[in-house]
Amino acid sequence: MMEKVMLFLLLCFLITVIVLAVLLAVRSTQEDKEDICVTTDCTESAARLLNNLDTSVKPCDNFFDFACGTWRKLNIIPEDRSSQDVFGILRDEVEVVLKNLLEAPVTEKDIGVEKLIKNMYSSCMNQDLIKQRNISVAFPVINDLGGWPVLGSKPGGNWNESEYDLTKILIELIKYNNKPLLEMYVYTDVKNSTVRVIYLDQPGFGMPGQKYYQKGRDDVMVKAYEELAKSVVMSFGATEETATNDVKAMVDLEFDIANISMAAEDRRDSNVLYNRMPMSQLSENFSEPADVMFNWNNYITGIMLMEGVNITVNESEPIVVRAVPYFEKFFGILQKHGKRTVSNYVVWRIMKNRIYNLDETYEDMITKYNKVLYGTAVPRARWRKCSSYINSNLGMALGRLFVKEAFDEESKKDTEELIRRLKISFNELVGGNDWMDDATRELAREKANSIKQKIGYQEVILNDKEIDKLYSNYSVNADTYFENILAIINRISIDSIRMLRTKVDKTWWTTAPATVNAYYNSVLNRIMFPAGILQPPFYGRSQPKSMNYGGIGVVIGHEITHGFDDRGRQYDKDGNLEQWWSDDAISRFKVKAQCIIDQYGNFSLPEADGMHLNGINTQGENIADNGGLKQSFRAYRDWVKERGKEESQLPGVSYNHNQLFFINFAQIWCASMRRENAINRILTGVHSPGRFRVVGTLQNSPDFAAAFNCQKGSYMNPNKKCGVW
């Protein structure tokens, strides 16, 4: 009997062991499954990431070629583009959404702004009517400017030297936000960010930037610019001989304007650019010779008394001059070239912009010019031009429709959490640096914690009455495209100037929701992440956190760091231009920044015939890239630590999540560019090309070197590393 009992107990024990073993096996299998993300979103993220890689390149040899090699083979630059990159592809996708919204029929349910933008789109798309109305629509503008001398006796050529008044001409041009000889605008006073002030600055150029004029008078790009101007004035009625002579004189004038303008490298110190003086002092500091027919007081007063502005100013009105060296030589240049050439030039500058709103004849001229300057062979699709224009100029109205159609509200909460974590990470980096004194370090933390954030869109756009009120002074007609453009430009210009006496509203948005980009504003100490950028590969609710931190997380860190780059550091937590760092901290910062300047300045761009990057002009963006990467990786690892374990593995992906962080970071900068675009980026850009936003930043990252086990001294893990934050 005892033996049977013992046998029964042994049998029960064995059964229990077997059951426990089965349960443990099942649990282990479930845990294994939990370690692999098997959702559709995870599969898509894995496929997108893997399809971009070129695994024939070793990560430590060149991470950009490794991360983006196949992407560059698959994403051929379209004929209407000078480059192709991830930002451009996402913008194209957004434009498709905007196109569908704008092409939807006007209904009784549409509020005023919705009818406004749809009518504007219709007028832009009606190319038959635009062709039928031809250049006649431009002559009223030319006549208001006193005529175009190059046209002689032809329509629009009613120029009379005895009636020449440069002050009046430049006031008329500002109505169309056109500022060919000097830039006058109203903006926040950078030394008192609660109010606005009048600024005077040097102008932009007909070509993309000052350095294009330094290439020489016979450069092929300069010749293309001159040929464009000649073709346009002849199409308006000028004879070939007059066109040749007058256009040459115009371009000569523009060369002289470029020569007296401050270089971008000399315009990074905001204190150098802040020269405040009463209006009466303009004539004392930059005296106007009688023969140039310009008067400072009449110019400023005339602008402020324009219809829709109606602001009284007197001789004590403060003016901030941002380009003293330019204005010291400005009137001498005008005297040298004479009234006819100056008149020709200022009308050319507005017409160069407005030919984009004329018929296909001018599109052909522009395409020929763009082929030389940017390498593009064909114009952009008409619907893309129209939707892009509306998004740029009526962006809050169009953003209302975009947000309703395409924005996931949950992404706002996720982004807010990422920003919270990135701020903590930045403060940790501030606390750990070895070059700041304690007092400056504490103020830096205070500024970081004071950074305001705007995510997605401004709530007012969803309020029917408020959004209609915002655009109450805008009016368009579906049959008058050219006049619509002029009316919108005029409204934007008037609205910006009449804000002079209005207190700065630091809560107001300045960016359209359907924008694929992000921003930091020094005088508002604010970061902005519009709805358009909150999509893969930057951000996806279901893609791994490693990829989100490597994407939008790095972008967030980048924007935060802008508050502490070579320009942003000059502004305090309230957005005021003030020295809040110690002299010693500034000196140490400049040494570290110089390392970044030298590193990036030594990179040469193959697509630009081996031209070197401009390390000075790109330093702010490069500092922000390096700081943003470091912050976001630290924030990601802190998140994993809080979680208690690593994320689930992506299906079919052998890379761990630290590696996925850096791969996704690199892949947001995948890009290809034509030679002309590469040259443009170096001559005018403040951002390094995508290749070096990846390579330069990762070369400085010990975290990256550890993640991919890069041998010290290899290309991606050089012995010398640069870093500020």
RASUL-V915050 format. One record per residue. N is the residue number from 1. PSI is psi in whole degrees, 0 to 359 (999 if undefined). D_LAST is the distance of its C-alpha to the last C-alpha in whole Angstrom. Layout:
# RASUL-V915050
N,PSI,D_LAST  N,PSI,D_LAST
This chain:
# RASUL-V915050
1,315,81  2,323,78  3,323,77  4,320,77  5,315,75  6,320,72  7,321,72  8,316,71  9,321,68  10,320,67  11,317,67  12,320,65  13,317,63  14,319,62  15,317,62  16,316,59  17,316,57  18,316,58  19,315,57  20,320,54  21,319,53  22,314,53  23,318,51  24,322,48  25,317,48  26,315,48  27,318,45  28,320,43  29,320,44  30,318,43  31,321,39  32,318,39  33,322,40  34,337,37  35,357,34  36,122,35  37,121,34  38,12,37  39,164,37  40,319,38  41,320,34  42,321,33  43,318,35  44,318,34  45,317,30  46,316,31  47,315,34  48,316,31  49,314,29  50,325,31  51,343,33  52,339,30  53,150,29  54,95,31  55,358,32  56,344,33  57,133,30  58,135,28  59,323,25  60,351,23  61,317,25  62,104,24  63,331,22  64,314,23  65,325,26  66,311,27  67,330,25  68,2,27  69,311,30  70,325,32  71,316,31  72,329,31  73,325,35  74,332,36  75,84,34  76,141,36  77,122,35  78,154,38  79,338,40  80,9,39  81,151,35  82,350,34  83,168,31  84,131,30  85,176,27  86,320,26  87,316,26  88,320,29  89,317,31  90,322,30  91,321,31  92,318,34  93,320,35  94,320,34  95,329,36  96,317,39  97,315,39  98,320,39  99,311,42  100,323,44  101,319,43  102,333,44  103,353,47  104,137,48  105,146,52  106,131,52  107,171,53  108,337,55  109,341,52  110,133,49  111,178,48  112,313,48  113,331,44  114,322,45  115,321,48  116,308,47  117,328,44  118,322,47  119,323,49  120,318,46  121,317,46  122,318,49  123,325,50  124,325,47  125,346,49  126,74,52  127,332,52  128,315,56  129,322,56  130,317,53  131,320,55  132,322,59  133,339,57  134,209,56  135,357,55  136,333,57  137,340,54  138,339,52  139,324,55  140,322,55  141,314,51  142,317,52  143,323,56  144,337,53  145,6,52  146,9,55  147,163,55  148,106,54  149,324,56  150,339,55  151,350,58  152,235,61  153,0,63  154,164,62  155,134,61  156,352,57  157,22,59  158,53,60  159,135,58  160,114,60  161,326,59  162,340,61  163,5,59  164,129,55  165,97,53  166,323,49  167,311,48  168,319,50  169,314,49  170,328,45  171,318,46  172,320,47  173,326,44  174,336,42  175,334,44  176,22,43  177,32,39  178,124,40  179,74,39  180,335,40  181,330,40  182,150,38  183,116,35  184,127,36  185,165,34  186,131,34  187,169,30  188,135,28  189,115,28  190,348,25  191,359,26  192,86,28  193,11,26  194,348,29  195,172,32  196,162,32  197,161,33  198,132,35  199,146,33  200,136,34  201,168,32  202,157,33  203,172,34  204,190,33  205,165,35  206,324,38  207,171,36  208,336,32  209,170,31  210,321,32  211,342,31  212,332,34  213,345,36  214,357,35  215,350,37  216,154,40  217,335,43  218,8,44  219,145,41  220,326,42  221,322,40  222,317,41  223,321,45  224,321,44  225,315,42  226,321,46  227,322,48  228,312,46  229,318,47  230,317,51  231,320,51  232,310,50  233,328,53  234,324,55  235,335,55  236,350,56  237,357,59  238,148,58  239,158,60  240,319,59  241,313,59  242,318,58  243,314,55  244,312,54  245,315,55  246,322,53  247,319,50  248,316,49  249,322,50  250,314,47  251,323,44  252,318,45  253,316,44  254,327,41  255,318,40  256,323,41  257,317,39  258,322,36  259,330,36  260,356,36  261,148,33  262,140,30  263,152,27  264,326,24  265,337,22  266,8,24  267,27,23  268,347,19  269,109,20  270,332,21  271,325,23  272,327,25  273,349,26  274,96,27  275,95,31  276,135,33  277,155,37  278,155,40  279,325,41  280,336,44  281,347,42  282,314,41  283,330,45  284,317,45  285,326,41  286,75,42  287,140,46  288,112,47  289,144,50  290,327,53  291,351,54  292,351,51  293,49,52  294,140,49  295,124,48  296,310,45  297,317,46  298,325,48  299,306,45  300,314,43  301,318,46  302,320,47  303,316,44  304,345,44  305,8,48  306,153,47  307,129,49  308,343,47  309,293,44  310,55,47  311,131,45  312,130,47  313,156,45  314,188,46  315,344,45  316,358,43  317,126,41  318,137,37  319,134,36  320,117,32  321,121,33  322,2,29  323,66,31  324,314,33  325,327,34  326,310,35  327,338,38  328,337,39  329,355,40  330,308,41  331,332,45  332,323,46  333,318,44  334,320,46  335,318,49  336,320,49  337,341,49  338,166,52  339,319,53  340,313,54  341,318,50  342,317,48  343,315,50  344,317,50  345,314,46  346,325,45  347,322,48  348,319,46  349,323,43  350,324,44  351,330,46  352,323,43  353,321,41  354,344,45  355,341,46  356,344,44  357,11,46  358,192,49  359,184,51  360,340,51  361,318,52  362,333,49  363,322,47  364,318,48  365,316,47  366,319,44  367,319,44  368,318,45  369,313,43  370,331,40  371,319,41  372,316,40  373,326,37  374,349,35  375,8,38  376,141,39  377,336,43  378,158,43  379,161,43  380,155,41  381,140,43  382,317,44  383,329,43  384,318,40  385,316,40  386,315,42  387,323,39  388,319,36  389,314,38  390,321,39  391,326,35  392,328,34  393,340,36  394,42,38  395,328,35  396,321,35  397,314,39  398,326,38  399,329,35  400,312,38  401,320,40  402,315,37  403,317,35  404,326,39  405,321,39  406,359,36  407,131,33  408,112,33  409,331,32  410,334,31  411,334,28  412,316,27  413,317,27  414,318,25  415,321,22  416,321,22  417,320,22  418,317,19  419,318,17  420,315,18  421,323,16  422,325,13  423,318,13  424,315,14  425,317,11  426,317,8  427,325,10  428,320,10  429,322,6  430,315,7  431,335,10  432,354,9  433,157,7  434,11,10  435,357,10  436,143,11  437,162,14  438,321,15  439,315,17  440,323,14  441,319,12  442,320,15  443,326,15  444,317,11  445,318,13  446,319,16  447,316,15  448,317,13  449,340,16  450,353,18  451,126,17  452,160,20  453,142,21  454,126,24  455,130,25  456,282,28  457,166,30  458,133,31  459,331,34  460,334,36  461,341,37  462,358,39  463,112,41  464,311,44  465,318,45  466,320,42  467,324,41  468,322,44  469,322,44  470,325,41  471,22,43  472,335,46  473,5,46  474,139,45  475,131,49  476,159,49  477,134,52  478,348,52  479,0,55  480,71,53  481,309,49  482,314,49  483,326,50  484,315,48  485,312,45  486,319,46  487,319,46  488,315,43  489,315,41  490,317,43  491,317,42  492,316,38  493,312,39  494,315,41  495,323,39  496,323,36  497,321,38  498,358,40  499,0,37  500,315,37  501,7,39  502,134,37  503,142,34  504,127,31  505,103,31  506,358,27  507,350,28  508,137,30  509,148,28  510,8,28  511,136,28  512,140,30  513,328,30  514,27,31  515,132,28  516,81,26  517,176,23  518,159,20  519,153,19  520,136,17  521,118,19  522,316,18  523,345,21  524,350,21  525,58,18  526,142,19  527,144,18  528,133,21  529,89,22  530,163,26  531,326,28  532,331,28  533,348,25  534,66,25  535,161,27  536,149,27  537,357,25  538,313,22  539,138,24  540,132,27  541,329,29  542,358,30  543,156,28  544,150,26  545,327,23  546,321,21  547,323,22  548,319,21  549,324,18  550,340,17  551,266,19  552,332,19  553,316,16  554,323,13  555,317,15  556,312,14  557,321,11  558,312,11  559,322,13  560,316,11  561,333,8  562,334,11  563,354,11  564,20,9  565,193,9  566,334,12  567,311,14  568,328,13  569,345,12  570,350,16  571,139,17  572,187,17  573,337,18  574,3,21  575,18,20  576,138,22  577,107,21  578,143,21  579,104,19  580,359,17  581,154,15  582,157,17  583,322,18  584,318,16  585,320,13  586,316,13  587,316,15  588,322,12  589,314,10  590,326,12  591,315,13  592,321,9  593,325,10  594,327,13  595,317,13  596,316,11  597,314,15  598,318,17  599,307,16  600,329,17  601,341,19  602,351,21  603,134,21  604,143,25  605,113,26  606,320,29  607,340,31  608,35,30  609,31,33  610,11,30  611,145,28  612,149,25  613,155,22  614,98,21  615,334,18  616,309,18  617,337,19  618,1,16  619,321,13  620,314,12  621,323,13  622,320,11  623,318,8  624,320,9  625,313,10  626,317,7  627,319,5  628,319,9  629,312,10  630,316,8  631,313,9  632,323,12  633,319,13  634,317,12  635,322,14  636,314,17  637,326,18  638,322,18  639,317,20  640,319,22  641,317,22  642,323,24  643,326,26  644,354,28  645,164,28  646,162,27  647,162,27  648,143,31  649,141,31  650,141,32  651,131,35  652,8,36  653,125,32  654,351,31  655,140,28  656,175,26  657,334,24  658,319,20  659,322,22  660,325,23  661,310,19  662,328,18  663,314,22  664,324,21  665,312,18  666,322,20  667,343,23  668,347,22  669,12,21  670,133,25  671,153,26  672,149,29  673,150,30  674,163,33  675,315,33  676,322,34  677,321,31  678,317,28  679,316,30  680,318,29  681,320,25  682,321,25  683,328,27  684,343,26  685,148,23  686,353,19  687,140,18  688,150,18  689,155,21  690,320,21  691,317,21  692,347,18  693,332,16  694,301,17  695,310,18  696,316,15  697,315,12  698,332,14  699,332,15  700,0,11  701,108,11  702,329,13  703,318,14  704,314,16  705,321,18  706,320,19  707,323,20  708,10,22  709,48,23  710,130,22  711,138,24  712,133,22  713,351,23  714,169,23  715,318,22  716,357,19  717,64,18  718,158,19  719,320,19  720,127,16  721,147,12  722,150,10  723,143,6  724,303,4  725,999,0
